[in-house]
Amino acid sequence: MKTKRRPLKKIGSEEEISQLADLFRLMGDTSRLRIILTCLHAPISVSDIAEKLELSQSLVSHHLRLLRAARIVRSERRGKQVFYVAADEHIQCVIEDMVAHIGEPDQSEEDN
């Protein structure tokens, strides 16, 4: 079943292509992708991310700095703690679309 999509904005400049490639490169790292998935639906602290993913807090903080600089996640300070969440619904849509894509049967196998 195909869903209706709005037309894709035309990407023309080399700078836009480079920025897009950088976003996919950042999300292509397994640890960073796991962090993004953890931050998709609700704000979560660095310590909770580290514990949940069994990673060191310093590694999680390093990845979050990169993800925040790329506007993939945003931070919210609550008292002394900082919580991270997906920057906007675009990030969530990209991830959800890719999850749906990998769950689809391979069309080339069905054609044979």
N, CA, C and O atoms as a GROMACS GRO file, in nm:
protein
  448
    1MET      N    1   0.084  -0.118   0.000
    1MET     CA    2   0.000   0.000   0.000
    1MET      C    3   0.088   0.124   0.000
    1MET      O    4   0.171   0.141   0.089
    2LYS      N    5   0.072   0.210  -0.096
    2LYS     CA    6   0.152   0.330  -0.106
    2LYS      C    7   0.082   0.445  -0.036
    2LYS      O    8  -0.039   0.461  -0.044
    3THR      N    9   0.164   0.527   0.033
    3THR     CA   10   0.109   0.644   0.099
    3THR      C   11   0.134   0.766   0.012
    3THR      O   12   0.231   0.771  -0.064
    4LYS      N   13   0.046   0.864   0.024
    4LYS     CA   14   0.062   0.988  -0.051
    4LYS      C   15   0.174   1.069   0.011
    4LYS      O   16   0.181   1.084   0.133
    5ARG      N   17   0.259   1.122  -0.072
    5ARG     CA   18   0.370   1.204  -0.026
    5ARG      C   19   0.364   1.339  -0.095
    5ARG      O   20   0.321   1.351  -0.209
    6ARG      N   21   0.409   1.439  -0.022
    6ARG     CA   22   0.421   1.568  -0.087
    6ARG      C   23   0.547   1.566  -0.172
    6ARG      O   24   0.640   1.490  -0.143
    7PRO      N   25   0.553   1.647  -0.276
    7PRO     CA   26   0.670   1.646  -0.365
    7PRO      C   27   0.798   1.681  -0.288
    7PRO      O   28   0.798   1.767  -0.201
    8LEU      N   29   0.905   1.612  -0.322
    8LEU     CA   30   1.034   1.636  -0.259
    8LEU      C   31   1.091   1.768  -0.308
    8LEU      O   32   1.090   1.797  -0.427
    9LYS      N   33   1.140   1.848  -0.213
    9LYS     CA   34   1.206   1.974  -0.250
    9LYS      C   35   1.329   1.940  -0.332
    9LYS      O   36   1.407   1.851  -0.296
   10LYS      N   37   1.346   2.009  -0.440
   10LYS     CA   38   1.460   1.984  -0.526
   10LYS      C   39   1.588   2.028  -0.458
   10LYS      O   40   1.598   2.142  -0.411
   11ILE      N   41   1.684   1.939  -0.452
   11ILE     CA   42   1.814   1.971  -0.394
   11ILE      C   43   1.908   1.997  -0.509
   11ILE      O   44   1.935   1.908  -0.590
   12GLY      N   45   1.958   2.118  -0.516
   12GLY     CA   46   2.040   2.153  -0.631
   12GLY      C   47   2.184   2.185  -0.599
   12GLY      O   48   2.274   2.149  -0.675
   13SER      N   49   2.206   2.252  -0.488
   13SER     CA   50   2.342   2.298  -0.463
   13SER      C   51   2.429   2.190  -0.401
   13SER      O   52   2.379   2.099  -0.333
   14GLU      N   53   2.556   2.200  -0.426
   14GLU     CA   54   2.652   2.105  -0.369
   14GLU      C   55   2.652   2.115  -0.216
   14GLU      O   56   2.673   2.015  -0.147
   15GLU      N   57   2.629   2.234  -0.164
   15GLU     CA   58   2.625   2.252  -0.019
   15GLU      C   59   2.508   2.174   0.042
   15GLU      O   60   2.525   2.110   0.146
   16GLU      N   61   2.392   2.178  -0.021
   16GLU     CA   62   2.277   2.102   0.029
   16GLU      C   63   2.302   1.952   0.022
   16GLU      O   64   2.267   1.878   0.115
   17ILE      N   65   2.362   1.908  -0.087
   17ILE     CA   66   2.393   1.766  -0.101
   17ILE      C   67   2.493   1.723   0.006
   17ILE      O   68   2.480   1.616   0.065
   18SER      N   69   2.591   1.806   0.030
   18SER     CA   70   2.692   1.777   0.132
   18SER      C   71   2.630   1.771   0.272
   18SER      O   72   2.663   1.683   0.351
   19GLN      N   73   2.539   1.865   0.302
   19GLN     CA   74   2.472   1.865   0.432
   19GLN      C   75   2.388   1.739   0.450
   19GLN      O   76   2.386   1.680   0.558
   20LEU      N   77   2.318   1.699   0.345
   20LEU     CA   78   2.237   1.578   0.351
   20LEU      C   79   2.324   1.455   0.373
   20LEU      O   80   2.291   1.369   0.454
   21ALA      N   81   2.434   1.447   0.301
   21ALA     CA   82   2.527   1.335   0.319
   21ALA      C   83   2.582   1.332   0.462
   21ALA      O   84   2.596   1.224   0.520
   22ASP      N   85   2.612   1.447   0.518
   22ASP     CA   86   2.660   1.455   0.657
   22ASP      C   87   2.556   1.402   0.755
   22ASP      O   88   2.590   1.331   0.849
   23LEU      N   89   2.429   1.438   0.732
   23LEU     CA   90   2.322   1.388   0.820
   23LEU      C   91   2.313   1.236   0.815
   23LEU      O   92   2.304   1.170   0.918
   24PHE      N   93   2.316   1.180   0.694
   24PHE     CA   94   2.308   1.035   0.682
   24PHE      C   95   2.433   0.968   0.741
   24PHE      O   96   2.423   0.860   0.799
   25ARG      N   97   2.548   1.032   0.727
   25ARG     CA   98   2.671   0.978   0.784
   25ARG      C   99   2.660   0.973   0.936
   25ARG      O  100   2.698   0.874   0.998
   26LEU      N  101   2.609   1.080   0.996
   26LEU     CA  102   2.592   1.083   1.140
   26LEU      C  103   2.496   0.975   1.187
   26LEU      O  104   2.521   0.908   1.286
   27MET      N  105   2.386   0.959   1.116
   27MET     CA  106   2.287   0.860   1.155
   27MET      C  107   2.330   0.718   1.120
   27MET      O  108   2.271   0.621   1.168
   28GLY      N  109   2.434   0.704   1.037
   28GLY     CA  110   2.483   0.574   0.995
   28GLY      C  111   2.568   0.502   1.098
   28GLY      O  112   2.596   0.383   1.084
   29ASP      N  113   2.611   0.572   1.202
   29ASP     CA  114   2.688   0.511   1.308
   29ASP      C  115   2.593   0.437   1.402
   29ASP      O  116   2.493   0.495   1.447
   30THR      N  117   2.622   0.312   1.433
   30THR     CA  118   2.532   0.229   1.513
   30THR      C  119   2.502   0.291   1.649
   30THR      O  120   2.386   0.295   1.691
   31SER      N  121   2.604   0.338   1.718
   31SER     CA  122   2.582   0.397   1.851
   31SER      C  123   2.496   0.522   1.842
   31SER      O  124   2.404   0.541   1.921
   32ARG      N  125   2.526   0.608   1.744
   32ARG     CA  126   2.446   0.731   1.730
   32ARG      C  127   2.303   0.699   1.692
   32ARG      O  128   2.210   0.763   1.741
   33LEU      N  129   2.283   0.600   1.605
   33LEU     CA  130   2.147   0.564   1.567
   33LEU      C  131   2.071   0.510   1.688
   33LEU      O  132   1.953   0.542   1.706
   34ARG      N  133   2.134   0.429   1.769
   34ARG     CA  134   2.070   0.379   1.891
   34ARG      C  135   2.033   0.494   1.984
   34ARG      O  136   1.926   0.493   2.046
   35ILE      N  137   2.120   0.594   1.993
   35ILE     CA  138   2.092   0.712   2.076
   35ILE      C  139   1.971   0.788   2.020
   35ILE      O  140   1.882   0.827   2.095
   36ILE      N  141   1.969   0.807   1.890
   36ILE     CA  142   1.855   0.877   1.826
   36ILE      C  143   1.726   0.802   1.854
   36ILE      O  144   1.625   0.863   1.889
   37LEU      N  145   1.727   0.670   1.838
   37LEU     CA  146   1.608   0.590   1.863
   37LEU      C  147   1.561   0.604   2.007
   37LEU      O  148   1.441   0.606   2.034
   38THR      N  149   1.655   0.615   2.099
   38THR     CA  150   1.622   0.631   2.241
   38THR      C  151   1.559   0.768   2.268
   38THR      O  152   1.479   0.782   2.360
   39CYS      N  153   1.594   0.866   2.188
   39CYS     CA  154   1.546   1.003   2.208
   39CYS      C  155   1.422   1.037   2.125
   39CYS      O  156   1.373   1.149   2.132
   40LEU      N  157   1.372   0.944   2.048
   40LEU     CA  158   1.264   0.975   1.953
   40LEU      C  159   1.135   1.023   2.017
   40LEU      O  160   1.075   1.118   1.968
   41HIS      N  161   1.092   0.960   2.124
   41HIS     CA  162   0.955   0.984   2.170
   41HIS      C  163   0.943   1.068   2.296
   41HIS      O  164   0.837   1.125   2.323
   42ALA      N  165   1.051   1.076   2.374
   42ALA     CA  166   1.043   1.153   2.499
   42ALA      C  167   1.182   1.196   2.540
   42ALA      O  168   1.280   1.126   2.512
   43PRO      N  169   1.193   1.311   2.605
   43PRO     CA  170   1.323   1.356   2.653
   43PRO      C  171   1.384   1.255   2.750
   43PRO      O  172   1.314   1.196   2.832
   44ILE      N  173   1.515   1.236   2.740
   44ILE     CA  174   1.586   1.140   2.824
   44ILE      C  175   1.723   1.197   2.859
   44ILE      O  176   1.786   1.263   2.776
   45SER      N  177   1.767   1.171   2.980
   45SER     CA  178   1.895   1.226   3.027
   45SER      C  179   2.012   1.145   2.972
   45SER      O  180   1.995   1.031   2.929
   46VAL      N  181   2.130   1.206   2.974
   46VAL     CA  182   2.251   1.141   2.927
   46VAL      C  183   2.276   1.013   3.008
   46VAL      O  184   2.307   0.908   2.951
   47SER      N  185   2.260   1.022   3.139
   47SER     CA  186   2.286   0.905   3.223
   47SER      C  187   2.188   0.792   3.193
   47SER      O  188   2.226   0.675   3.193
   48ASP      N  189   2.062   0.826   3.167
   48ASP     CA  190   1.963   0.723   3.133
   48ASP      C  191   1.991   0.661   2.996
   48ASP      O  192   1.973   0.541   2.978
   49ILE      N  193   2.035   0.742   2.901
   49ILE     CA  194   2.072   0.690   2.769
   49ILE      C  195   2.190   0.593   2.785
   49ILE      O  196   2.188   0.482   2.731
   50ALA      N  197   2.292   0.636   2.859
   50ALA     CA  198   2.411   0.554   2.878
   50ALA      C  199   2.376   0.421   2.944
   50ALA      O  200   2.423   0.316   2.902
   51GLU      N  201   2.292   0.426   3.046
   51GLU     CA  202   2.253   0.304   3.116
   51GLU      C  203   2.171   0.212   3.025
   51GLU      O  204   2.196   0.092   3.019
   52LYS      N  205   2.075   0.269   2.955
   52LYS     CA  206   1.987   0.190   2.869
   52LYS      C  207   2.065   0.122   2.756
   52LYS      O  208   2.037   0.007   2.721
   53LEU      N  209   2.163   0.194   2.700
   53LEU     CA  210   2.237   0.142   2.586
   53LEU      C  211   2.368   0.074   2.625
   53LEU      O  212   2.441   0.024   2.540
   54GLU      N  213   2.397   0.074   2.756
   54GLU     CA  214   2.522   0.017   2.807
   54GLU      C  215   2.644   0.079   2.740
   54GLU      O  216   2.733   0.009   2.693
   55LEU      N  217   2.645   0.212   2.736
   55LEU     CA  218   2.757   0.290   2.684
   55LEU      C  219   2.806   0.382   2.795
   55LEU      O  220   2.732   0.409   2.891
   56SER      N  221   2.929   0.430   2.784
   56SER     CA  222   2.978   0.523   2.884
   56SER      C  223   2.912   0.660   2.866
   56SER      O  224   2.874   0.697   2.755
   57GLN      N  225   2.898   0.732   2.976
   57GLN     CA  226   2.838   0.866   2.968
   57GLN      C  227   2.920   0.958   2.881
   57GLN      O  228   2.864   1.040   2.808
   58SER      N  229   3.052   0.945   2.886
   58SER     CA  230   3.136   1.034   2.804
   58SER      C  231   3.116   1.005   2.655
   58SER      O  232   3.115   1.098   2.574
   59LEU      N  233   3.100   0.878   2.618
   59LEU     CA  234   3.076   0.845   2.477
   59LEU      C  235   2.939   0.897   2.433
   59LEU      O  236   2.926   0.954   2.325
   60VAL      N  237   2.839   0.878   2.517
   60VAL     CA  238   2.705   0.928   2.486
   60VAL      C  239   2.708   1.080   2.471
   60VAL      O  240   2.649   1.135   2.378
   61SER      N  241   2.775   1.148   2.562
   61SER     CA  242   2.786   1.294   2.555
   61SER      C  243   2.853   1.339   2.427
   61SER      O  244   2.810   1.435   2.364
   62HIS      N  245   2.958   1.268   2.388
   62HIS     CA  246   3.029   1.301   2.264
   62HIS      C  247   2.935   1.288   2.143
   62HIS      O  248   2.927   1.378   2.060
   63HIS      N  249   2.864   1.176   2.136
   63HIS     CA  250   2.771   1.156   2.025
   63HIS      C  251   2.659   1.259   2.027
   63HIS      O  252   2.619   1.310   1.922
   64LEU      N  253   2.608   1.290   2.144
   64LEU     CA  254   2.500   1.389   2.155
   64LEU      C  255   2.546   1.527   2.109
   64LEU      O  256   2.468   1.601   2.048
   65ARG      N  257   2.670   1.563   2.137
   65ARG     CA  258   2.723   1.692   2.089
   65ARG      C  259   2.717   1.698   1.936
   65ARG      O  260   2.675   1.799   1.879
   66LEU      N  261   2.759   1.589   1.872
   66LEU     CA  262   2.755   1.584   1.725
   66LEU      C  263   2.612   1.589   1.672
   66LEU      O  264   2.582   1.661   1.577
   67LEU      N  265   2.525   1.512   1.736
   67LEU     CA  266   2.385   1.507   1.692
   67LEU      C  267   2.315   1.641   1.715
   67LEU      O  268   2.231   1.682   1.635
   68ARG      N  269   2.350   1.707   1.822
   68ARG     CA  270   2.289   1.838   1.851
   68ARG      C  271   2.339   1.943   1.751
   68ARG      O  272   2.261   2.026   1.704
   69ALA      N  273   2.468   1.940   1.719
   69ALA     CA  274   2.524   2.034   1.623
   69ALA      C  275   2.460   2.018   1.486
   69ALA      O  276   2.447   2.114   1.410
   70ALA      N  277   2.419   1.895   1.454
   70ALA     CA  278   2.355   1.867   1.325
   70ALA      C  279   2.204   1.886   1.332
   70ALA      O  280   2.134   1.861   1.233
   71ARG      N  281   2.152   1.930   1.446
   71ARG     CA  282   2.009   1.953   1.469
   71ARG      C  283   1.926   1.825   1.455
   71ARG      O  284   1.811   1.829   1.410
   72ILE      N  285   1.985   1.713   1.494
   72ILE     CA  286   1.913   1.586   1.494
   72ILE      C  287   1.844   1.568   1.629
   72ILE      O  288   1.734   1.514   1.636
   73VAL      N  289   1.908   1.613   1.735
   73VAL     CA  290   1.847   1.615   1.868
   73VAL      C  291   1.857   1.757   1.922
   73VAL      O  292   1.937   1.838   1.876
   74ARG      N  293   1.773   1.786   2.021
   74ARG     CA  294   1.781   1.914   2.090
   74ARG      C  295   1.786   1.885   2.239
   74ARG      O  296   1.743   1.780   2.285
   75SER      N  297   1.839   1.980   2.313
   75SER     CA  298   1.854   1.960   2.458
   75SER      C  299   1.756   2.049   2.533
   75SER      O  300   1.717   2.156   2.488
   76GLU      N  301   1.717   1.999   2.650
   76GLU     CA  302   1.629   2.073   2.741
   76GLU      C  303   1.691   2.063   2.880
   76GLU      O  304   1.708   1.953   2.933
   77ARG      N  305   1.723   2.177   2.938
   77ARG     CA  306   1.780   2.175   3.073
   77ARG      C  307   1.666   2.176   3.174
   77ARG      O  308   1.573   2.255   3.165
   78ARG      N  309   1.676   2.084   3.272
   78ARG     CA  310   1.581   2.078   3.383
   78ARG      C  311   1.663   2.071   3.511
   78ARG      O  312   1.714   1.966   3.549
   79GLY      N  313   1.674   2.186   3.576
   79GLY     CA  314   1.760   2.191   3.694
   79GLY      C  315   1.904   2.168   3.654
   79GLY      O  316   1.958   2.238   3.568
   80LYS      N  317   1.966   2.068   3.715
   80LYS     CA  318   2.106   2.038   3.686
   80LYS      C  319   2.122   1.939   3.571
   80LYS      O  320   2.232   1.922   3.518
   81GLN      N  321   2.013   1.874   3.533
   81GLN     CA  322   2.022   1.772   3.428
   81GLN      C  323   1.981   1.827   3.292
   81GLN      O  324   1.899   1.918   3.282
   82VAL      N  325   2.042   1.768   3.188
   82VAL     CA  326   2.007   1.801   3.051
   82VAL      C  327   1.943   1.678   2.989
   82VAL      O  328   1.995   1.567   2.999
   83PHE      N  329   1.828   1.700   2.925
   83PHE     CA  330   1.755   1.593   2.860
   83PHE      C  331   1.760   1.616   2.710
   83PHE      O  332   1.761   1.729   2.662
   84TYR      N  333   1.763   1.506   2.636
   84TYR     CA  334   1.772   1.513   2.490
   84TYR      C  335   1.650   1.446   2.428
   84TYR      O  336   1.599   1.346   2.479
   85VAL      N  337   1.606   1.504   2.316
   85VAL     CA  338   1.490   1.452   2.243
   85VAL      C  339   1.513   1.481   2.094
   85VAL      O  340   1.588   1.573   2.059
   86ALA      N  341   1.449   1.403   2.008
   86ALA     CA  342   1.460   1.429   1.864
   86ALA      C  343   1.424   1.574   1.836
   86ALA      O  344   1.330   1.628   1.894
   87ALA      N  345   1.500   1.636   1.749
   87ALA     CA  346   1.486   1.780   1.725
   87ALA      C  347   1.348   1.820   1.674
   87ALA      O  348   1.295   1.924   1.714
   88ASP      N  349   1.290   1.740   1.588
   88ASP     CA  350   1.158   1.771   1.534
   88ASP      C  351   1.098   1.646   1.470
   88ASP      O  352   1.161   1.540   1.469
   89GLU      N  353   0.978   1.660   1.418
   89GLU     CA  354   0.911   1.544   1.362
   89GLU      C  355   0.976   1.494   1.234
   89GLU      O  356   0.954   1.379   1.194
   90HIS      N  357   1.057   1.577   1.167
   90HIS     CA  358   1.126   1.531   1.046
   90HIS      C  359   1.220   1.415   1.079
   90HIS      O  360   1.227   1.318   1.004
   91ILE      N  361   1.290   1.427   1.190
   91ILE     CA  362   1.382   1.321   1.230
   91ILE      C  363   1.304   1.193   1.257
   91ILE      O  364   1.343   1.085   1.212
   92GLN      N  365   1.196   1.206   1.330
   92GLN     CA  366   1.113   1.089   1.360
   92GLN      C  367   1.059   1.026   1.231
   92GLN      O  368   1.057   0.904   1.218
   93CYS      N  369   1.015   1.108   1.137
   93CYS     CA  370   0.961   1.057   1.010
   93CYS      C  371   1.068   0.982   0.930
   93CYS      O  372   1.041   0.876   0.874
   94VAL      N  373   1.189   1.037   0.925
   94VAL     CA  374   1.297   0.971   0.851
   94VAL      C  375   1.323   0.833   0.909
   94VAL      O  376   1.332   0.735   0.836
   95ILE      N  377   1.334   0.825   1.041
   95ILE     CA  378   1.361   0.698   1.107
   95ILE      C  379   1.244   0.601   1.085
   95ILE      O  380   1.265   0.485   1.048
   96GLU      N  381   1.122   0.648   1.106
   96GLU     CA  382   1.005   0.561   1.088
   96GLU      C  383   0.993   0.512   0.944
   96GLU      O  384   0.957   0.396   0.920
   97ASP      N  385   1.022   0.599   0.847
   97ASP     CA  386   1.017   0.558   0.707
   97ASP      C  387   1.121   0.451   0.676
   97ASP      O  388   1.093   0.357   0.602
   98MET      N  389   1.240   0.466   0.731
   98MET     CA  390   1.346   0.368   0.706
   98MET      C  391   1.313   0.234   0.773
   98MET      O  392   1.340   0.128   0.717
   99VAL      N  393   1.254   0.239   0.893
   99VAL     CA  394   1.210   0.115   0.960
   99VAL      C  395   1.104   0.046   0.875
   99VAL      O  396   1.108  -0.076   0.858
  100ALA      N  397   1.010   0.123   0.823
  100ALA     CA  398   0.906   0.065   0.736
  100ALA      C  399   0.970   0.007   0.609
  100ALA      O  400   0.929  -0.100   0.562
  101HIS      N  401   1.069   0.075   0.556
  101HIS     CA  402   1.135   0.030   0.433
  101HIS      C  403   1.204  -0.104   0.454
  101HIS      O  404   1.191  -0.194   0.370
  102ILE      N  405   1.278  -0.119   0.564
  102ILE     CA  406   1.348  -0.246   0.585
  102ILE      C  407   1.252  -0.360   0.617
  102ILE      O  408   1.288  -0.477   0.604
  103GLY      N  409   1.131  -0.326   0.660
  103GLY     CA  410   1.031  -0.428   0.690
  103GLY      C  411   0.952  -0.474   0.569
  103GLY      O  412   0.879  -0.573   0.576
  104GLU      N  413   0.966  -0.404   0.457
  104GLU     CA  414   0.894  -0.440   0.335
  104GLU      C  415   0.962  -0.558   0.267
  104GLU      O  416   1.084  -0.573   0.276
  105PRO      N  417   0.883  -0.642   0.198
  105PRO     CA  418   0.946  -0.751   0.122
  105PRO      C  419   1.026  -0.694   0.005
  105PRO      O  420   0.993  -0.588  -0.048
  106ASP      N  421   1.129  -0.764  -0.033
  106ASP     CA  422   1.214  -0.723  -0.145
  106ASP      C  423   1.136  -0.738  -0.275
  106ASP      O  424   1.099  -0.849  -0.313
  107GLN      N  425   1.111  -0.627  -0.343
  107GLN     CA  426   1.032  -0.629  -0.467
  107GLN      C  427   1.098  -0.712  -0.576
  107GLN      O  428   1.028  -0.777  -0.654
  108SER      N  429   1.230  -0.713  -0.584
  108SER     CA  430   1.298  -0.788  -0.688
  108SER      C  431   1.277  -0.938  -0.670
  108SER      O  432   1.274  -1.012  -0.768
  109GLU      N  433   1.263  -0.985  -0.545
  109GLU     CA  434   1.236  -1.126  -0.520
  109GLU      C  435   1.094  -1.162  -0.559
  109GLU      O  436   1.068  -1.273  -0.604
  110GLU      N  437   1.001  -1.068  -0.541
  110GLU     CA  438   0.861  -1.094  -0.574
  110GLU      C  439   0.840  -1.098  -0.726
  110GLU      O  440   0.751  -1.167  -0.775
  111ASP      N  441   0.924  -1.024  -0.801
  111ASP     CA  442   0.909  -1.018  -0.947
  111ASP      C  443   0.952  -1.149  -1.014
  111ASP      O  444   0.910  -1.177  -1.126
  112ASN      N  445   1.034  -1.227  -0.948
  112ASN     CA  446   1.084  -1.351  -1.007
  112ASN      C  447   0.990  -1.465  -0.991
  112ASN      O  448   1.019  -1.576  -1.036
   0.00000   0.00000   0.00000
